[in-house]
């Protein structure tokens, strides 16, 4: 079975905060959590599912 590259991006934005999922050159997925006036946090994942779960958890966490 052929492995296809990540063909879409995930970006969630609200009031100056952005959560992104992107694929880096080494077939890993990076979750970036940035907010105005703060340092960008990056977390790397081996699977797309893990990266999306992490992004969803981070996005839900902004509510609390």
WONOR-V15563 format. One record per pair of residues at least 6 apart in sequence whose C-alpha atoms are under 6 Angstrom apart, sorted by sequence separation. I is the first residue (numbers start at 1). GAP is how many residues later the second one is. If there is no record, write none. Layout:
i=I gap=GAP
i=I gap=GAP
This chain:
i=12 gap=6
i=23 gap=6
i=34 gap=6
i=45 gap=6
i=12 gap=7
i=22 gap=7
i=33 gap=7
i=11 gap=8
i=22 gap=8
i=33 gap=8
i=11 gap=9
i=21 gap=9
i=32 gap=9
i=10 gap=10
i=21 gap=10
i=32 gap=10
i=10 gap=11
i=20 gap=11
i=31 gap=11
i=20 gap=12
i=31 gap=12
i=19 gap=13
i=30 gap=13
i=19 gap=14
i=30 gap=14
i=18 gap=15
i=29 gap=15
i=18 gap=16
i=29 gap=16
i=17 gap=17
i=28 gap=17
i=17 gap=18
i=28 gap=18
i=16 gap=19
i=16 gap=20
